[in-house]
Amino acid sequence: MKNYLNILDIPDEILFLIFQKLNTVELLSSLEDVNQRFHRLTFDPLLIRDLNMTTITNINSFCVDKIRYL
């Protein structure tokens, strides 16, 4: 019998480290609606605090509506 690891089995701390290595805007658009856990992690202030959207020419409306300014 094979054991498979599901991404949902990974601790939040490890997922957060992985998310920090990804492009933040792509991360927000890809994971925000997966489930509540991913939503909470992707909108963590530590992850988005340095998000600079002024250089992005095509800002999706989801970003403007959902990012909390610190």
mmCIF file of the N, C-alpha and C atoms, coordinates in Angstrom:
data_MODEL
# 
_entry.id   MODEL 
# 
loop_
_atom_site.group_PDB 
_atom_site.id 
_atom_site.type_symbol 
_atom_site.label_atom_id 
_atom_site.label_alt_id 
_atom_site.label_comp_id 
_atom_site.label_asym_id 
_atom_site.label_entity_id 
_atom_site.label_seq_id 
_atom_site.pdbx_PDB_ins_code 
_atom_site.Cartn_x 
_atom_site.Cartn_y 
_atom_site.Cartn_z 
_atom_site.occupancy 
_atom_site.B_iso_or_equiv 
_atom_site.pdbx_formal_charge 
_atom_site.auth_seq_id 
_atom_site.auth_comp_id 
_atom_site.auth_asym_id 
_atom_site.auth_atom_id 
_atom_site.pdbx_PDB_model_num 
ATOM 1   N N  . MET A 1 1  ? 0.841   -1.182 0.000   1.00 0.00 ? 1  MET A N  1 
ATOM 2   C CA . MET A 1 1  ? 0.000   0.000  0.000   1.00 0.00 ? 1  MET A CA 1 
ATOM 3   C C  . MET A 1 1  ? 0.889   1.250  0.000   1.00 0.00 ? 1  MET A C  1 
ATOM 4   N N  . LYS A 1 2  ? 0.587   2.193  -0.870  1.00 0.00 ? 2  LYS A N  1 
ATOM 5   C CA . LYS A 1 2  ? 1.376   3.413  -0.966  1.00 0.00 ? 2  LYS A CA 1 
ATOM 6   C C  . LYS A 1 2  ? 0.747   4.514  -0.125  1.00 0.00 ? 2  LYS A C  1 
ATOM 7   N N  . ASN A 1 3  ? 1.611   5.266  0.501   1.00 0.00 ? 3  ASN A N  1 
ATOM 8   C CA . ASN A 1 3  ? 1.151   6.433  1.255   1.00 0.00 ? 3  ASN A CA 1 
ATOM 9   C C  . ASN A 1 3  ? 1.388   7.674  0.414   1.00 0.00 ? 3  ASN A C  1 
ATOM 10  N N  . TYR A 1 4  ? 0.373   8.476  0.276   1.00 0.00 ? 4  TYR A N  1 
ATOM 11  C CA . TYR A 1 4  ? 0.476   9.704  -0.497  1.00 0.00 ? 4  TYR A CA 1 
ATOM 12  C C  . TYR A 1 4  ? 0.328   10.898 0.433   1.00 0.00 ? 4  TYR A C  1 
ATOM 13  N N  . LEU A 1 5  ? 1.123   11.899 0.173   1.00 0.00 ? 5  LEU A N  1 
ATOM 14  C CA . LEU A 1 5  ? 1.039   13.124 0.947   1.00 0.00 ? 5  LEU A CA 1 
ATOM 15  C C  . LEU A 1 5  ? 0.155   14.117 0.203   1.00 0.00 ? 5  LEU A C  1 
ATOM 16  N N  . ASN A 1 6  ? -0.809  14.622 0.885   1.00 0.00 ? 6  ASN A N  1 
ATOM 17  C CA . ASN A 1 6  ? -1.696  15.638 0.334   1.00 0.00 ? 6  ASN A CA 1 
ATOM 18  C C  . ASN A 1 6  ? -1.181  17.001 0.781   1.00 0.00 ? 6  ASN A C  1 
ATOM 19  N N  . ILE A 1 7  ? -1.297  17.992 -0.067  1.00 0.00 ? 7  ILE A N  1 
ATOM 20  C CA . ILE A 1 7  ? -0.822  19.333 0.298   1.00 0.00 ? 7  ILE A CA 1 
ATOM 21  C C  . ILE A 1 7  ? -1.519  19.851 1.554   1.00 0.00 ? 7  ILE A C  1 
ATOM 22  N N  . LEU A 1 8  ? -2.708  19.390 1.805   1.00 0.00 ? 8  LEU A N  1 
ATOM 23  C CA . LEU A 1 8  ? -3.433  19.818 3.002   1.00 0.00 ? 8  LEU A CA 1 
ATOM 24  C C  . LEU A 1 8  ? -2.850  19.217 4.277   1.00 0.00 ? 8  LEU A C  1 
ATOM 25  N N  . ASP A 1 9  ? -1.983  18.213 4.127   1.00 0.00 ? 9  ASP A N  1 
ATOM 26  C CA . ASP A 1 9  ? -1.326  17.602 5.280   1.00 0.00 ? 9  ASP A CA 1 
ATOM 27  C C  . ASP A 1 9  ? -0.088  18.379 5.727   1.00 0.00 ? 9  ASP A C  1 
ATOM 28  N N  . ILE A 1 10 ? 0.366   19.296 4.910   1.00 0.00 ? 10 ILE A N  1 
ATOM 29  C CA . ILE A 1 10 ? 1.569   20.070 5.222   1.00 0.00 ? 10 ILE A CA 1 
ATOM 30  C C  . ILE A 1 10 ? 1.214   21.143 6.252   1.00 0.00 ? 10 ILE A C  1 
ATOM 31  N N  . PRO A 1 11 ? 2.041   21.311 7.267   1.00 0.00 ? 11 PRO A N  1 
ATOM 32  C CA . PRO A 1 11 ? 1.756   22.333 8.292   1.00 0.00 ? 11 PRO A CA 1 
ATOM 33  C C  . PRO A 1 11 ? 1.736   23.749 7.702   1.00 0.00 ? 11 PRO A C  1 
ATOM 34  N N  . ASP A 1 12 ? 0.970   24.620 8.324   1.00 0.00 ? 12 ASP A N  1 
ATOM 35  C CA . ASP A 1 12 ? 0.855   26.009 7.871   1.00 0.00 ? 12 ASP A CA 1 
ATOM 36  C C  . ASP A 1 12 ? 2.216   26.692 7.756   1.00 0.00 ? 12 ASP A C  1 
ATOM 37  N N  . GLU A 1 13 ? 3.092   26.425 8.694   1.00 0.00 ? 13 GLU A N  1 
ATOM 38  C CA . GLU A 1 13 ? 4.407   27.067 8.690   1.00 0.00 ? 13 GLU A CA 1 
ATOM 39  C C  . GLU A 1 13 ? 5.186   26.731 7.423   1.00 0.00 ? 13 GLU A C  1 
ATOM 40  N N  . ILE A 1 14 ? 5.110   25.483 6.978   1.00 0.00 ? 14 ILE A N  1 
ATOM 41  C CA . ILE A 1 14 ? 5.822   25.054 5.770   1.00 0.00 ? 14 ILE A CA 1 
ATOM 42  C C  . ILE A 1 14 ? 5.151   25.652 4.531   1.00 0.00 ? 14 ILE A C  1 
ATOM 43  N N  . LEU A 1 15 ? 3.835   25.626 4.492   1.00 0.00 ? 15 LEU A N  1 
ATOM 44  C CA . LEU A 1 15 ? 3.117   26.231 3.365   1.00 0.00 ? 15 LEU A CA 1 
ATOM 45  C C  . LEU A 1 15 ? 3.444   27.717 3.252   1.00 0.00 ? 15 LEU A C  1 
ATOM 46  N N  . PHE A 1 16 ? 3.506   28.386 4.372   1.00 0.00 ? 16 PHE A N  1 
ATOM 47  C CA . PHE A 1 16 ? 3.816   29.813 4.360   1.00 0.00 ? 16 PHE A CA 1 
ATOM 48  C C  . PHE A 1 16 ? 5.206   30.056 3.778   1.00 0.00 ? 16 PHE A C  1 
ATOM 49  N N  . LEU A 1 17 ? 6.177   29.229 4.137   1.00 0.00 ? 17 LEU A N  1 
ATOM 50  C CA . LEU A 1 17 ? 7.532   29.356 3.582   1.00 0.00 ? 17 LEU A CA 1 
ATOM 51  C C  . LEU A 1 17 ? 7.528   29.135 2.073   1.00 0.00 ? 17 LEU A C  1 
ATOM 52  N N  . ILE A 1 18 ? 6.743   28.189 1.623   1.00 0.00 ? 18 ILE A N  1 
ATOM 53  C CA . ILE A 1 18 ? 6.621   27.933 0.181   1.00 0.00 ? 18 ILE A CA 1 
ATOM 54  C C  . ILE A 1 18 ? 5.971   29.131 -0.500  1.00 0.00 ? 18 ILE A C  1 
ATOM 55  N N  . PHE A 1 19 ? 4.907   29.636 0.078   1.00 0.00 ? 19 PHE A N  1 
ATOM 56  C CA . PHE A 1 19 ? 4.191   30.774 -0.501  1.00 0.00 ? 19 PHE A CA 1 
ATOM 57  C C  . PHE A 1 19 ? 5.090   32.001 -0.616  1.00 0.00 ? 19 PHE A C  1 
ATOM 58  N N  . GLN A 1 20 ? 5.986   32.188 0.332   1.00 0.00 ? 20 GLN A N  1 
ATOM 59  C CA . GLN A 1 20 ? 6.885   33.342 0.304   1.00 0.00 ? 20 GLN A CA 1 
ATOM 60  C C  . GLN A 1 20 ? 7.834   33.297 -0.890  1.00 0.00 ? 20 GLN A C  1 
ATOM 61  N N  . LYS A 1 21 ? 8.066   32.128 -1.437  1.00 0.00 ? 21 LYS A N  1 
ATOM 62  C CA . LYS A 1 21 ? 8.969   31.982 -2.585  1.00 0.00 ? 21 LYS A CA 1 
ATOM 63  C C  . LYS A 1 21 ? 8.260   32.229 -3.914  1.00 0.00 ? 21 LYS A C  1 
ATOM 64  N N  . LEU A 1 22 ? 6.949   32.284 -3.889  1.00 0.00 ? 22 LEU A N  1 
ATOM 65  C CA . LEU A 1 22 ? 6.173   32.443 -5.113  1.00 0.00 ? 22 LEU A CA 1 
ATOM 66  C C  . LEU A 1 22 ? 5.861   33.912 -5.386  1.00 0.00 ? 22 LEU A C  1 
ATOM 67  N N  . ASN A 1 23 ? 5.497   34.187 -6.615  1.00 0.00 ? 23 ASN A N  1 
ATOM 68  C CA . ASN A 1 23 ? 5.053   35.523 -6.992  1.00 0.00 ? 23 ASN A CA 1 
ATOM 69  C C  . ASN A 1 23 ? 3.763   35.821 -6.237  1.00 0.00 ? 23 ASN A C  1 
ATOM 70  N N  . THR A 1 24 ? 3.747   36.899 -5.483  1.00 0.00 ? 24 THR A N  1 
ATOM 71  C CA . THR A 1 24 ? 2.622   37.184 -4.597  1.00 0.00 ? 24 THR A CA 1 
ATOM 72  C C  . THR A 1 24 ? 1.309   37.396 -5.335  1.00 0.00 ? 24 THR A C  1 
ATOM 73  N N  . VAL A 1 25 ? 1.320   38.113 -6.427  1.00 0.00 ? 25 VAL A N  1 
ATOM 74  C CA . VAL A 1 25 ? 0.081   38.365 -7.166  1.00 0.00 ? 25 VAL A CA 1 
ATOM 75  C C  . VAL A 1 25 ? -0.465  37.061 -7.733  1.00 0.00 ? 25 VAL A C  1 
ATOM 76  N N  . GLU A 1 26 ? 0.390   36.232 -8.296  1.00 0.00 ? 26 GLU A N  1 
ATOM 77  C CA . GLU A 1 26 ? -0.059  34.936 -8.811  1.00 0.00 ? 26 GLU A CA 1 
ATOM 78  C C  . GLU A 1 26 ? -0.572  34.059 -7.680  1.00 0.00 ? 26 GLU A C  1 
ATOM 79  N N  . LEU A 1 27 ? 0.087   34.116 -6.560  1.00 0.00 ? 27 LEU A N  1 
ATOM 80  C CA . LEU A 1 27 ? -0.339  33.344 -5.401  1.00 0.00 ? 27 LEU A CA 1 
ATOM 81  C C  . LEU A 1 27 ? -1.737  33.754 -4.964  1.00 0.00 ? 27 LEU A C  1 
ATOM 82  N N  . LEU A 1 28 ? -1.970  35.052 -4.878  1.00 0.00 ? 28 LEU A N  1 
ATOM 83  C CA . LEU A 1 28 ? -3.287  35.544 -4.471  1.00 0.00 ? 28 LEU A CA 1 
ATOM 84  C C  . LEU A 1 28 ? -4.375  35.093 -5.429  1.00 0.00 ? 28 LEU A C  1 
ATOM 85  N N  . SER A 1 29 ? -4.105  35.198 -6.704  1.00 0.00 ? 29 SER A N  1 
ATOM 86  C CA . SER A 1 29 ? -5.129  34.832 -7.685  1.00 0.00 ? 29 SER A CA 1 
ATOM 87  C C  . SER A 1 29 ? -5.337  33.328 -7.771  1.00 0.00 ? 29 SER A C  1 
ATOM 88  N N  . SER A 1 30 ? -4.327  32.554 -7.458  1.00 0.00 ? 30 SER A N  1 
ATOM 89  C CA . SER A 1 30 ? -4.420  31.102 -7.596  1.00 0.00 ? 30 SER A CA 1 
ATOM 90  C C  . SER A 1 30 ? -5.006  30.410 -6.373  1.00 0.00 ? 30 SER A C  1 
ATOM 91  N N  . LEU A 1 31 ? -4.711  30.903 -5.196  1.00 0.00 ? 31 LEU A N  1 
ATOM 92  C CA . LEU A 1 31 ? -5.038  30.149 -3.987  1.00 0.00 ? 31 LEU A CA 1 
ATOM 93  C C  . LEU A 1 31 ? -6.108  30.750 -3.095  1.00 0.00 ? 31 LEU A C  1 
ATOM 94  N N  . GLU A 1 32 ? -6.520  31.964 -3.372  1.00 0.00 ? 32 GLU A N  1 
ATOM 95  C CA . GLU A 1 32 ? -7.443  32.615 -2.446  1.00 0.00 ? 32 GLU A CA 1 
ATOM 96  C C  . GLU A 1 32 ? -8.768  31.883 -2.276  1.00 0.00 ? 32 GLU A C  1 
ATOM 97  N N  . ASP A 1 33 ? -9.248  31.219 -3.308  1.00 0.00 ? 33 ASP A N  1 
ATOM 98  C CA . ASP A 1 33 ? -10.550 30.558 -3.219  1.00 0.00 ? 33 ASP A CA 1 
ATOM 99  C C  . ASP A 1 33 ? -10.469 29.038 -3.113  1.00 0.00 ? 33 ASP A C  1 
ATOM 100 N N  . VAL A 1 34 ? -9.293  28.504 -2.852  1.00 0.00 ? 34 VAL A N  1 
ATOM 101 C CA . VAL A 1 34 ? -9.160  27.047 -2.743  1.00 0.00 ? 34 VAL A CA 1 
ATOM 102 C C  . VAL A 1 34 ? -9.910  26.547 -1.517  1.00 0.00 ? 34 VAL A C  1 
ATOM 103 N N  . ASN A 1 35 ? -9.608  27.111 -0.388  1.00 0.00 ? 35 ASN A N  1 
ATOM 104 C CA . ASN A 1 35 ? -10.327 26.799 0.844   1.00 0.00 ? 35 ASN A CA 1 
ATOM 105 C C  . ASN A 1 35 ? -10.009 27.882 1.871   1.00 0.00 ? 35 ASN A C  1 
ATOM 106 N N  . GLN A 1 36 ? -10.631 27.825 3.024   1.00 0.00 ? 36 GLN A N  1 
ATOM 107 C CA . GLN A 1 36 ? -10.441 28.877 4.032   1.00 0.00 ? 36 GLN A CA 1 
ATOM 108 C C  . GLN A 1 36 ? -9.002  28.934 4.527   1.00 0.00 ? 36 GLN A C  1 
ATOM 109 N N  . ARG A 1 37 ? -8.389  27.787 4.652   1.00 0.00 ? 37 ARG A N  1 
ATOM 110 C CA . ARG A 1 37 ? -7.011  27.746 5.138   1.00 0.00 ? 37 ARG A CA 1 
ATOM 111 C C  . ARG A 1 37 ? -6.076  28.476 4.175   1.00 0.00 ? 37 ARG A C  1 
ATOM 112 N N  . PHE A 1 38 ? -6.161  28.173 2.886   1.00 0.00 ? 38 PHE A N  1 
ATOM 113 C CA . PHE A 1 38 ? -5.303  28.834 1.908   1.00 0.00 ? 38 PHE A CA 1 
ATOM 114 C C  . PHE A 1 38 ? -5.622  30.324 1.829   1.00 0.00 ? 38 PHE A C  1 
ATOM 115 N N  . HIS A 1 39 ? -6.877  30.660 1.925   1.00 0.00 ? 39 HIS A N  1 
ATOM 116 C CA . HIS A 1 39 ? -7.264  32.074 1.918   1.00 0.00 ? 39 HIS A CA 1 
ATOM 117 C C  . HIS A 1 39 ? -6.591  32.812 3.076   1.00 0.00 ? 39 HIS A C  1 
ATOM 118 N N  . ARG A 1 40 ? -6.670  32.234 4.249   1.00 0.00 ? 40 ARG A N  1 
ATOM 119 C CA . ARG A 1 40 ? -6.060  32.846 5.436   1.00 0.00 ? 40 ARG A CA 1 
ATOM 120 C C  . ARG A 1 40 ? -4.546  32.981 5.265   1.00 0.00 ? 40 ARG A C  1 
ATOM 121 N N  . LEU A 1 41 ? -3.903  31.956 4.740   1.00 0.00 ? 41 LEU A N  1 
ATOM 122 C CA . LEU A 1 41 ? -2.451  31.998 4.558   1.00 0.00 ? 41 LEU A CA 1 
ATOM 123 C C  . LEU A 1 41 ? -2.028  32.992 3.483   1.00 0.00 ? 41 LEU A C  1 
ATOM 124 N N  . THR A 1 42 ? -2.753  33.041 2.382   1.00 0.00 ? 42 THR A N  1 
ATOM 125 C CA . THR A 1 42 ? -2.347  33.940 1.298   1.00 0.00 ? 42 THR A CA 1 
ATOM 126 C C  . THR A 1 42 ? -2.571  35.407 1.639   1.00 0.00 ? 42 THR A C  1 
ATOM 127 N N  . PHE A 1 43 ? -3.482  35.696 2.550   1.00 0.00 ? 43 PHE A N  1 
ATOM 128 C CA . PHE A 1 43 ? -3.723  37.080 2.941   1.00 0.00 ? 43 PHE A CA 1 
ATOM 129 C C  . PHE A 1 43 ? -3.099  37.420 4.290   1.00 0.00 ? 43 PHE A C  1 
ATOM 130 N N  . ASP A 1 44 ? -2.136  36.621 4.694   1.00 0.00 ? 44 ASP A N  1 
ATOM 131 C CA . ASP A 1 44 ? -1.406  36.906 5.925   1.00 0.00 ? 44 ASP A CA 1 
ATOM 132 C C  . ASP A 1 44 ? -0.619  38.209 5.737   1.00 0.00 ? 44 ASP A C  1 
ATOM 133 N N  . PRO A 1 45 ? -0.708  39.138 6.678   1.00 0.00 ? 45 PRO A N  1 
ATOM 134 C CA . PRO A 1 45 ? 0.002   40.415 6.538   1.00 0.00 ? 45 PRO A CA 1 
ATOM 135 C C  . PRO A 1 45 ? 1.506   40.261 6.314   1.00 0.00 ? 45 PRO A C  1 
ATOM 136 N N  . LEU A 1 46 ? 2.109   39.227 6.860   1.00 0.00 ? 46 LEU A N  1 
ATOM 137 C CA . LEU A 1 46 ? 3.545   39.022 6.650   1.00 0.00 ? 46 LEU A CA 1 
ATOM 138 C C  . LEU A 1 46 ? 3.869   38.699 5.200   1.00 0.00 ? 46 LEU A C  1 
ATOM 139 N N  . LEU A 1 47 ? 2.936   38.099 4.518   1.00 0.00 ? 47 LEU A N  1 
ATOM 140 C CA . LEU A 1 47 ? 3.159   37.729 3.124   1.00 0.00 ? 47 LEU A CA 1 
ATOM 141 C C  . LEU A 1 47 ? 2.898   38.901 2.178   1.00 0.00 ? 47 LEU A C  1 
ATOM 142 N N  . ILE A 1 48 ? 1.911   39.705 2.470   1.00 0.00 ? 48 ILE A N  1 
ATOM 143 C CA . ILE A 1 48 ? 1.530   40.769 1.529   1.00 0.00 ? 48 ILE A CA 1 
ATOM 144 C C  . ILE A 1 48 ? 1.985   42.161 1.941   1.00 0.00 ? 48 ILE A C  1 
ATOM 145 N N  . ARG A 1 49 ? 2.675   42.281 3.054   1.00 0.00 ? 49 ARG A N  1 
ATOM 146 C CA . ARG A 1 49 ? 3.054   43.617 3.540   1.00 0.00 ? 49 ARG A CA 1 
ATOM 147 C C  . ARG A 1 49 ? 3.948   44.388 2.574   1.00 0.00 ? 49 ARG A C  1 
ATOM 148 N N  . ASP A 1 50 ? 4.777   43.681 1.817   1.00 0.00 ? 50 ASP A N  1 
ATOM 149 C CA . ASP A 1 50 ? 5.682   44.351 0.885   1.00 0.00 ? 50 ASP A CA 1 
ATOM 150 C C  . ASP A 1 50 ? 5.202   44.266 -0.557  1.00 0.00 ? 50 ASP A C  1 
ATOM 151 N N  . LEU A 1 51 ? 3.965   43.925 -0.739  1.00 0.00 ? 51 LEU A N  1 
ATOM 152 C CA . LEU A 1 51 ? 3.414   43.793 -2.079  1.00 0.00 ? 51 LEU A CA 1 
ATOM 153 C C  . LEU A 1 51 ? 3.363   45.163 -2.753  1.00 0.00 ? 51 LEU A C  1 
ATOM 154 N N  . ASN A 1 52 ? 4.034   45.267 -3.869  1.00 0.00 ? 52 ASN A N  1 
ATOM 155 C CA . ASN A 1 52 ? 4.071   46.520 -4.620  1.00 0.00 ? 52 ASN A CA 1 
ATOM 156 C C  . ASN A 1 52 ? 3.312   46.310 -5.923  1.00 0.00 ? 52 ASN A C  1 
ATOM 157 N N  . MET A 1 53 ? 2.133   46.893 -6.007  1.00 0.00 ? 53 MET A N  1 
ATOM 158 C CA . MET A 1 53 ? 1.306   46.702 -7.190  1.00 0.00 ? 53 MET A CA 1 
ATOM 159 C C  . MET A 1 53 ? 1.389   47.891 -8.144  1.00 0.00 ? 53 MET A C  1 
ATOM 160 N N  . THR A 1 54 ? 2.216   48.856 -7.840  1.00 0.00 ? 54 THR A N  1 
ATOM 161 C CA . THR A 1 54 ? 2.309   50.036 -8.696  1.00 0.00 ? 54 THR A CA 1 
ATOM 162 C C  . THR A 1 54 ? 3.006   49.750 -10.015 1.00 0.00 ? 54 THR A C  1 
ATOM 163 N N  . THR A 1 55 ? 3.779   48.681 -10.064 1.00 0.00 ? 55 THR A N  1 
ATOM 164 C CA . THR A 1 55 ? 4.498   48.352 -11.297 1.00 0.00 ? 55 THR A CA 1 
ATOM 165 C C  . THR A 1 55 ? 3.725   47.386 -12.182 1.00 0.00 ? 55 THR A C  1 
ATOM 166 N N  . ILE A 1 56 ? 2.587   46.938 -11.725 1.00 0.00 ? 56 ILE A N  1 
ATOM 167 C CA . ILE A 1 56 ? 1.782   45.986 -12.486 1.00 0.00 ? 56 ILE A CA 1 
ATOM 168 C C  . ILE A 1 56 ? 0.842   46.765 -13.397 1.00 0.00 ? 56 ILE A C  1 
ATOM 169 N N  . THR A 1 57 ? 0.902   46.478 -14.679 1.00 0.00 ? 57 THR A N  1 
ATOM 170 C CA . THR A 1 57 ? 0.077   47.237 -15.623 1.00 0.00 ? 57 THR A CA 1 
ATOM 171 C C  . THR A 1 57 ? -1.375  46.786 -15.630 1.00 0.00 ? 57 THR A C  1 
ATOM 172 N N  . ASN A 1 58 ? -1.613  45.518 -15.389 1.00 0.00 ? 58 ASN A N  1 
ATOM 173 C CA . ASN A 1 58 ? -2.977  45.002 -15.415 1.00 0.00 ? 58 ASN A CA 1 
ATOM 174 C C  . ASN A 1 58 ? -3.314  44.420 -14.046 1.00 0.00 ? 58 ASN A C  1 
ATOM 175 N N  . ILE A 1 59 ? -3.852  45.250 -13.177 1.00 0.00 ? 59 ILE A N  1 
ATOM 176 C CA . ILE A 1 59 ? -4.196  44.798 -11.830 1.00 0.00 ? 59 ILE A CA 1 
ATOM 177 C C  . ILE A 1 59 ? -5.605  44.234 -11.850 1.00 0.00 ? 59 ILE A C  1 
ATOM 178 N N  . ASN A 1 60 ? -5.716  43.007 -11.420 1.00 0.00 ? 60 ASN A N  1 
ATOM 179 C CA . ASN A 1 60 ? -7.039  42.382 -11.358 1.00 0.00 ? 60 ASN A CA 1 
ATOM 180 C C  . ASN A 1 60 ? -7.847  43.014 -10.232 1.00 0.00 ? 60 ASN A C  1 
ATOM 181 N N  . SER A 1 61 ? -9.124  43.112 -10.425 1.00 0.00 ? 61 SER A N  1 
ATOM 182 C CA . SER A 1 61 ? -9.976  43.762 -9.432  1.00 0.00 ? 61 SER A CA 1 
ATOM 183 C C  . SER A 1 61 ? -9.983  43.027 -8.103  1.00 0.00 ? 61 SER A C  1 
ATOM 184 N N  . PHE A 1 62 ? -9.712  41.722 -8.115  1.00 0.00 ? 62 PHE A N  1 
ATOM 185 C CA . PHE A 1 62 ? -9.710  40.992 -6.846  1.00 0.00 ? 62 PHE A CA 1 
ATOM 186 C C  . PHE A 1 62 ? -8.649  41.536 -5.911  1.00 0.00 ? 62 PHE A C  1 
ATOM 187 N N  . CYS A 1 63 ? -7.535  41.967 -6.450  1.00 0.00 ? 63 CYS A N  1 
ATOM 188 C CA . CYS A 1 63 ? -6.439  42.472 -5.619  1.00 0.00 ? 63 CYS A CA 1 
ATOM 189 C C  . CYS A 1 63 ? -6.835  43.765 -4.933  1.00 0.00 ? 63 CYS A C  1 
ATOM 190 N N  . VAL A 1 64 ? -7.362  44.663 -5.686  1.00 0.00 ? 64 VAL A N  1 
ATOM 191 C CA . VAL A 1 64 ? -7.713  45.972 -5.150  1.00 0.00 ? 64 VAL A CA 1 
ATOM 192 C C  . VAL A 1 64 ? -8.770  45.832 -4.063  1.00 0.00 ? 64 VAL A C  1 
ATOM 193 N N  . ASP A 1 65 ? -9.730  44.967 -4.264  1.00 0.00 ? 65 ASP A N  1 
ATOM 194 C CA . ASP A 1 65 ? -10.820 44.801 -3.309  1.00 0.00 ? 65 ASP A CA 1 
ATOM 195 C C  . ASP A 1 65 ? -10.410 44.053 -2.050  1.00 0.00 ? 65 ASP A C  1 
ATOM 196 N N  . LYS A 1 66 ? -9.472  43.130 -2.157  1.00 0.00 ? 66 LYS A N  1 
ATOM 197 C CA . LYS A 1 66 ? -9.233  42.216 -1.052  1.00 0.00 ? 66 LYS A CA 1 
ATOM 198 C C  . LYS A 1 66 ? -7.985  42.469 -0.233  1.00 0.00 ? 66 LYS A C  1 
ATOM 199 N N  . ILE A 1 67 ? -7.045  43.204 -0.756  1.00 0.00 ? 67 ILE A N  1 
ATOM 200 C CA . ILE A 1 67 ? -5.814  43.425 -0.002  1.00 0.00 ? 67 ILE A CA 1 
ATOM 201 C C  . ILE A 1 67 ? -6.050  44.511 1.032   1.00 0.00 ? 67 ILE A C  1 
ATOM 202 N N  . ARG A 1 68 ? -5.709  44.196 2.250   1.00 0.00 ? 68 ARG A N  1 
ATOM 203 C CA . ARG A 1 68 ? -5.852  45.158 3.341   1.00 0.00 ? 68 ARG A CA 1 
ATOM 204 C C  . ARG A 1 68 ? -4.572  45.981 3.418   1.00 0.00 ? 68 ARG A C  1 
ATOM 205 N N  . TYR A 1 69 ? -4.722  47.264 3.427   1.00 0.00 ? 69 TYR A N  1 
ATOM 206 C CA . TYR A 1 69 ? -3.553  48.130 3.533   1.00 0.00 ? 69 TYR A CA 1 
ATOM 207 C C  . TYR A 1 69 ? -3.139  48.211 4.987   1.00 0.00 ? 69 TYR A C  1 
ATOM 208 N N  . LEU A 1 70 ? -1.867  48.040 5.212   1.00 0.00 ? 70 LEU A N  1 
ATOM 209 C CA . LEU A 1 70 ? -1.348  48.027 6.587   1.00 0.00 ? 70 LEU A CA 1 
ATOM 210 C C  . LEU A 1 70 ? -0.906  49.400 7.026   1.00 0.00 ? 70 LEU A C  1 
# 
